[in-house]
Structures are given as structure tokens and as C-alpha cells.
Amino acid sequence: MTEKLSILATDLDGTFLGGDAAARARLYDWIAHHRSEIVLIFVSGRGQRFMRELAQSLPVRPDHCIGDVGTTVHVGEALTPHPELEPWLDAHWSADAPARIEALLANHAGLRLQPGIEGRRRSYFFDDPAIAHAAAAQVRAAGFEPLISDNLYFDVLPRGLQKGPTLLRLLDTLGLPRERTLVAGDTLNDLSMFQTGLPAVAVANREPGLDRALAELPHVHRSEQEGAAGVLDALARFHQQGE
């Protein structure tokens, strides 16, 4: 492993994939130029299949992928499950969890099950925040973790699993230094990454709910640049500090 190392753990939509084409190109070119010094980790609400296909279309390929809001992890060049992490993830999610969650939320007409969802979770769309918050209380009482983000998404996760805890577990399992890890995001489903205490940037197009939550997390840099431009600005400065 090179002595000069930075790990970028980044959300995708609105963050690594956010901003205009020129800004994205600058970020990807910078990473490509420093590729031997960067470990790139995608941390997304998207599924592993989506990220694997995305990796084929980008000029820079992720080294590891945390998907499904932190409930799946694929690693290495082949992007396959890690033998130490799979049992840890499985321990948080019982075989009957999907059926229990769907039965629990069946009477909430304002929740619409998202199609094609993978991972150890159940995910819904919502229109009425009041319905989402009522469902969240019910989900929490049943022993699961609700996550409301972007005024649209309602995720039901295993208690103890989100992007942040899973990222820390991945870093420790692979022997990657926490202090050289920069996290980046833009919505409330990234909040658990910011709550890890790792160096962090929230890009300018962050949702208002996340911005309010960050008032209690002064270590997070609130960028004035959107999407990829905000990531590049923070990453370049962070990497220089590691020299």
C-alpha cells in the first residue's frame, strides 16, 4: 500500500454523479491521475447490480461498493461479497424480516413499495410526510430502523445497519485507515456517514433536512459547490494534507 493514501467514500446520486458534465469530468480525471493513491468506495442507496453496471460506464472504477443503504457490501476487482462481512450483515437481518415489514406497513396506503429493491431492507416511496413519520414510529417499535430522506424515500433497515456503521466495518476489515477517509454525501441517508466522525463534505445541493442535522456536526465541511465539484474541492485539499 502506498504511503500517501486517501480513501473517498462517496454517495452517488447528487454527489459523485451530481453537478454538470464538466465538473464530473474534472473529478474523474483527478482521481484517474492519482489512482494509485486513492481508494474509491461507492456508498449508495442503489443496489449492487446498478453499481456494477455503472462501474463499466465510468472512466474510474470503484475499489469497493457499499449498496442498499449500507446493507450490502461487494469488494475488490470482481466486486463480490466479502467472506467476513457477509455473516456480520446477515446477523442483522432475519429471514422473515421482509414479510414482517410488509405486513406491518400494509395498512399505510400512502407508502408505495419500490420495485426491484435488493439487499437487507424494504424501501418505499411516500408523498405525505405525516404518513411516513407515523409509519416510522411503528417500524421502530417493531425493532427495525426507519430512514426518511429527500422527502420521497422511506427505507426500513436492520437496526444497527446504515451507510456509516457499514463503512466503518469495511474500513476496519480491510485495514484501511479511518483518519485517511473522506466521506461525501447530500441527503439524510448519508447522515450516518457524517455521524461516524470521519472527515466529511456535504455538497451544496444537500437536502435542507441534512443541512439542519449538520448543525450538530461541526467537523463536516458544508461545501458551496454542488455535486462532483464539491467532492473534488474537498478531496484535493484532503489528499494534499496527507502528503
C-alpha positions in Angstrom: 0.0 0.0 0.0 1.3 3.4 -0.9 2.4 5.7 1.9 0.3 8.5 0.5 -3.3 7.3 0.6 -6.7 8.8 0.6 -10.0 6.9 0.8 -13.0 8.5 -0.8 -16.3 7.0 0.4 -18.9 8.8 -1.6 -22.6 8.7 -2.2 -23.6 8.6 -5.9 -26.8 10.4 -6.9 -26.4 14.1 -6.3 -22.8 13.7 -5.1 -20.3 11.7 -7.2 -22.7 11.7 -10.1 -24.0 15.2 -9.3 -23.3 18.5 -11.0 -22.7 19.2 -14.6 -20.7 17.1 -17.1 -17.7 19.3 -16.9 -17.5 19.1 -13.1 -17.9 15.3 -13.2 -15.1 15.0 -15.8 -12.8 17.1 -13.7 -13.4 14.9 -10.6 -13.0 11.6 -12.5 -9.8 12.9 -14.3 -8.3 14.0 -11.0 -9.0 10.5 -9.4 -7.6 8.8 -12.5 -4.4 10.9 -12.3 -3.9 10.0 -8.6 -5.4 6.5 -9.0 -2.6 4.6 -7.2 -3.1 6.9 -4.1 -6.9 6.7 -4.0 -9.2 4.0 -2.7 -12.6 4.7 -4.1 -15.7 3.4 -2.3 -19.2 3.9 -3.6 -21.7 4.2 -0.7 -25.2 4.3 -2.1 -28.8 3.5 -1.7 -28.6 1.9 -5.1 -28.2 -1.8 -5.4 -25.1 -3.7 -6.3 -26.3 -4.6 -9.8 -26.7 -0.9 -10.6 -23.2 0.0 -9.2 -21.6 -2.9 -11.1 -23.1 -1.7 -14.4 -22.3 1.9 -13.5 -18.6 1.0 -12.9 -18.4 -0.3 -16.5 -19.5 3.1 -17.9 -17.3 5.4 -15.8 -13.7 6.3 -16.5 -12.8 5.4 -12.9 -13.9 2.2 -11.3 -14.7 1.8 -7.6 -12.5 -0.5 -5.5 -15.4 -1.4 -3.2 -19.2 -0.8 -3.1 -21.5 -0.4 -0.2 -25.0 -0.6 -1.5 -28.7 -0.7 -0.5 -28.2 2.0 2.2 -25.4 0.1 3.9 -27.0 -3.4 3.9 -24.8 -5.0 1.2 -21.0 -4.9 0.5 -19.1 -6.0 -2.5 -15.3 -5.7 -2.7 -12.3 -5.9 -4.9 -11.8 -6.0 -8.7 -14.6 -8.6 -9.1 -17.0 -6.7 -6.7 -18.1 -9.8 -4.8 -19.3 -10.3 -1.2 -16.6 -10.4 1.5 -16.5 -13.6 3.5 -16.0 -11.8 6.8 -18.6 -9.1 6.2 -21.5 -11.3 4.9 -22.1 -13.1 8.3 -22.0 -9.8 10.1 -24.6 -8.3 7.7 -26.8 -11.5 7.9 -26.8 -11.4 11.7 -28.8 -8.1 11.5 -31.5 -9.4 9.2 -33.7 -12.4 9.8 -35.2 -14.5 7.0 -38.7 -13.4 7.9 -37.9 -9.7 8.1 -39.3 -8.8 4.7 -42.6 -10.4 5.3 -42.9 -8.9 8.8 -42.2 -5.4 7.4 -44.6 -5.7 4.6 -47.4 -6.9 6.9 -46.6 -4.2 9.3 -46.9 -1.5 6.7 -49.8 -3.0 4.7 -52.3 -0.5 6.1 -50.3 2.6 5.2 -51.8 3.4 1.9 -49.5 6.3 1.4 -46.4 4.1 1.2 -45.6 2.5 -2.2 -43.1 -0.4 -2.3 -40.2 0.4 -4.5 -39.7 -2.2 -7.3 -36.5 -4.1 -7.9 -35.0 -3.5 -4.4 -32.2 -5.7 -3.3 -30.4 -6.1 0.0 -31.4 -6.5 3.6 -34.1 -3.8 3.6 -37.5 -2.8 2.4 -37.9 0.5 0.6 -40.9 2.6 -0.2 -41.9 5.9 -1.8 -44.1 8.4 0.0 -45.9 11.7 -0.7 -47.2 12.7 2.7 -44.6 13.2 5.4 -47.2 12.7 8.2 -47.8 9.2 6.9 -44.1 8.5 6.7 -43.4 9.6 10.2 -46.4 7.6 11.6 -45.0 4.5 9.8 -41.5 5.3 11.2 -42.8 5.1 14.8 -44.4 1.7 14.1 -41.3 0.4 12.4 -39.1 1.5 15.2 -41.3 -0.2 17.8 -41.0 -3.4 15.8 -37.3 -3.4 16.1 -36.3 -2.0 12.7 -34.7 1.2 11.8 -36.7 3.7 9.6 -34.9 6.2 7.4 -36.7 9.1 5.7 -34.8 11.0 3.1 -35.2 13.5 0.3 -38.9 14.0 1.1 -39.5 10.9 -1.1 -37.8 7.7 0.2 -38.8 5.6 3.2 -36.4 2.8 4.0 -36.8 0.1 6.6 -33.4 -1.2 7.6 -32.0 -3.7 10.1 -31.3 -1.9 13.4 -27.6 -1.1 13.5 -27.0 -1.2 9.7 -26.8 2.0 7.7 -24.1 3.5 5.5 -22.0 4.8 8.4 -21.7 1.7 10.5 -21.1 -0.5 7.5 -18.4 1.8 6.1 -16.5 1.7 9.5 -16.8 -2.1 9.5 -15.5 -2.3 5.9 -12.5 0.0 6.6 -11.5 -2.0 9.7 -11.9 -5.3 7.9 -9.7 -4.3 5.0 -7.2 -2.5 7.3 -7.9 0.9 5.7 -7.1 3.9 7.9 -10.2 5.8 9.2 -8.2 9.0 9.6 -7.4 9.0 5.8 -11.1 8.5 4.8 -13.2 11.4 3.4 -16.9 10.8 3.2 -19.2 12.8 0.9 -23.0 13.0 0.5 -26.1 15.1 0.0 -29.2 13.6 1.7 -30.3 12.3 5.0 -29.5 8.7 4.1 -25.8 10.0 4.2 -26.2 11.3 7.7 -24.9 8.1 9.4 -21.7 8.5 7.4 -21.3 12.1 8.8 -22.1 10.8 12.3 -19.1 8.5 12.2 -16.8 11.5 12.9 -14.8 10.8 9.8 -13.6 13.8 7.7 -16.5 14.8 5.6 -18.0 17.1 3.0 -21.7 17.8 2.3 -22.1 19.2 -1.2 -24.0 22.4 -1.8 -27.1 20.7 -3.2 -27.7 18.9 0.1 -31.3 18.5 1.2 -32.5 21.0 3.8 -33.1 18.3 6.4 -29.5 17.2 6.2 -28.3 20.8 6.5 -30.2 21.2 9.7 -28.8 17.9 11.1 -25.2 19.1 10.3 -25.6 22.0 12.8 -24.6 19.4 15.4 -21.7 18.1 13.4 -19.2 20.9 13.0 -16.5 18.7 11.6 -18.5 18.3 8.3 -17.4 20.8 5.6 -20.5 22.3 4.0 -19.3 23.0 0.5 -20.6 25.9 -1.6 -20.1 23.8 -4.7 -22.6 21.2 -6.0 -22.1 17.5 -6.6 -18.8 16.5 -8.2 -17.3 19.9 -7.9 -17.8 19.9 -4.1 -16.3 16.4 -3.9 -13.3 17.4 -5.9 -12.6 20.6 -3.9 -12.7 18.7 -0.6 -10.8 15.6 -1.9 -8.0 17.6 -3.4 -7.4 19.5 -0.2 -7.8 16.4 1.9 -5.3 14.5 -0.2 -2.8 17.3 0.0 -3.0 17.3 3.8 -1.8 13.6 3.6 1.5 14.5 2.0 
